[in-house]
Amino acid sequence: MMNSYFKEVQALLSTVVEKEKQSLNEAVERISASIMSDGIVHLFGSGHSHILTEEVFYRAGGLAAIRPIFVEDLMLFKGASRASQLERQNNLSEKFMQDEDIRPGDVCIVISSSGVNPVPIDVAAIAKEKGAFVIGLTSPAYASSCPSRHKEKLYLHDVVDMVIDNHISKGDTLLKSNNITFGSGSTVTGAVLLNMIFTQVIETIIDSGVTPPVFLSSNIEGADEHNQRLIAKYKTRIPQL
């Protein structure tokens, strides 16, 4: 069964990389331009999607211009079922998004495979109102199989500027045995996609003749000084640093 899961993940990633090439390239262009103009990339996800916002934040070998939108009540450690219920609440996003420092020229990536719950939908809409270019990492096919919980019956893919389709099927499972579906694919797929985008962004910035803002592992000689310079540059925009 372990090999079965591995094969399904491989097949899913191959599908995504092939079919989302244009969207991935556009995401790279938008993010590269933003960072070279002193913009930053905001990421939001609730529940397990929140994991992906931390995957690329303050990461050795990763971009410094990454700002996760942390809302503790929407994280699993504050109560998993509670977080799921809160994600379904209309108008909740306005309470924490109004003070978020999102500016024109920034990019915001909102992550929700189903794309049916009000919180990520409204986060995307508010980020767009603030002037950011908004990318939805979501599955329109998953969304079409479920009713929207948004008060205006919107889905995440309806409100973003651009969709990166993770091609996750309804239920976010890759395997089936004895009529039981299991084995989620959204986290591993999302992590690969985000790292593909950001590594290409770094290469694009290098090709432009600019030194990209990349953190070094703290275990490398000279890394502390290097990283502190980046933290000083971005601390005002990214207080989590």
N, C-alpha and C positions, 0 to 999 in steps of 0.2 A: 504493500500500500504506500510506503514511503516513496518508492520509485514512481508510482502512479501520480502522486502529488507533484513530484518534481517535473514529470513530463507535462502535466497540465499547466504548471506555471511557465514552463518553457514555451508551450504552445500559445499561451495567453500573451506572453511578452513578445513573441514573434509577431502575433497579430497586431498588437498595439504599435510596435515600432514600424511595421509596414504601413498600416492604415492611418497613423497619426503623424506621419513624417512632416507634412505641411504645417500642422498645428505646432509641432515641437520646434520647427525652424522659426516660426513666427514668434513663439514664446522666447526663444533665444535672442532674436533681434530686439524685441521689446525690452527684455530684461537687461541686455547688454547696453542698450542706449540709455536706459534709466540709470544704471550704475555709473556709467561714464559721465552722466550729467549730475552726479551727486544725489540721485534718488536711491530709494531702498525698496526691498521686496518684502511685503507683508504676507504672512500665511495664516490661515484660520481653518481649524477643523474642530469638531466636537466629538466626544466619545473616542473610538479608536482612530478616527481621522486626525485627532490631535497629535497622535504619535508621529505623524509625518511632519508636522510643524517643528517638532523637536529634533527629528532626524537630521535636518539640514542647518540647525541653529548652533552657532559657536562650535563648529565642527573642524577638527584638524583636516587641512586640505580643502576646506570649504570656504565659501564667500563670507566676508564679514558683514556685508550689507543685507543681512537677513533678519527680519523682525517677526517673531511669532506673536500672534494675538492670544495671550493667555487669559482664559476666563475659568477660574478654578471650579466654579459650580458646574461647568460643562465637561470637567475631566473625570475620569473614572474613579480616582482615589477619593473623591468627595461623595461617592455613592454611585455605582454604575447605573442602576435602574433610574435613580433620580436624575442623573445627567441625561438619560434618554428622554425622560418626560419633559425636562426643561427645554431640550432642543426642539420640541414640538410646540412650544409656546409662541404665539404671535406677539409681536411688539417687544419681546425680550431684548432683541439685538440693539434697539435704540438706547437702552439703558447703559450699555457699555461701549457702544460704538461712537456716541456723540463726542466723547473726549479722546478718541483715538487719533494720533497724529499722522493722518494719511493726507498726502499732498499731491497736487497735480504733478505729473512726472513719475510718480511712484507706480509700482506694479503690485497688485494684490492677487494672491492665489487662494481660492476658496475650495476646500476639499470636502466632498460628500458624494459617495458612490450612488446613493439612491437619489439625492437631489430633491427630496420631497418635503423636508422639514423646514419650518419657517426661519429658524435661526441662521443657518448658513445662507439661505436665500436672501434674507434681509441684510446680512453682513456684506454680501456681494453688492446689493443695490446701494447701500450707504457708502461703501468704498468708491463706487462709481460716481455717486453724487459729489464726493469729496475730490474727485478729479483723477483718481487712479485708473490705470488700465487693468481690468479685472479678468482673470483667467479662472475658469471652473474646471477642476479635475473631478470628473463625474461620469456617470454612465446614463446617457439618454434612454437607452433601451431598458435599463432597470427602472428609470423614472416612469416610462410609458406603461409599465406593468403595475403601477401603484397610483392610487389617488393622491394628489397633492394635499398636504396639511396646511398650506399657506392660505391666509384669509382671502387672497385674490386668485387662488388656484394656480399660482405660478410654480414652476420648477426652477432649479438652479440654472439649468442650461438656457432658460428664457431670459435671465437678467444679466448674464455675464457678457463681456465683449468677445470672448473667445472660449471655446470648449476644447479641452483635451480629454478625449473619450478613453477611459480605462477599460472599456469593453467587459466590465463585470456584469454577470447575469443576475437576475432577481435572486435575492437571498445571500449574495456574496459567498457562494460555495462552488468548489471545483469538482468535488467527488460525490458519488452516490452509490450506496450499497444497502440492499434490503429496504429500499424505499426511504432511506435516510440520507439526506444531503448534508455534506460537511466539508471542512477544509477551506477556509477563507482565502481569497486571493488579492484583496484590495490593498493590504498594507505592503506586501512584498512588491506588487506591481507599482504602487505609488512611490515607494522608496526608489526603485530603479528609474522611474520616469523623472522624478525630481533631480536625482543625481546625474542623469543623462543631460538634462537641461542645464544645470548649473556648471557641470564640467565643460560643456560646450560654450557657455557664457564666458568662462575663464579663458578658454582658448581664443574666443572671438576678441576679447579685450586685449589679450597678448598680441594678436595679429594686427590690432589697431595701433600698436606701439605704446600702449599704456600698461603700467604695472597693475595687475588686478589685486583687489583687497582680499587676500587669501590668508586665513589663519594657519599657523604651523602647529604641529604637535608640541605640547608643553614639555615633552621629553627630549626635544631636539635642542642642542646648544644654540643659544641666542634667541630662542623662540619667545621667551617671556618679554624681552624688550620689543621684539617685532610685534607681538600680539598687543602689547600695551599701546603701541602707537596707533594700531587700528581701533582699539577700544576708545582711545581718546578722540579719534576722528568721528566715530559713530555714536558715542555715548549719549549725546543730546537727542538723537533720533531713535536710539535703541536703548532705553534705560535698563532693559534686562541684562545688558552686558555688565 
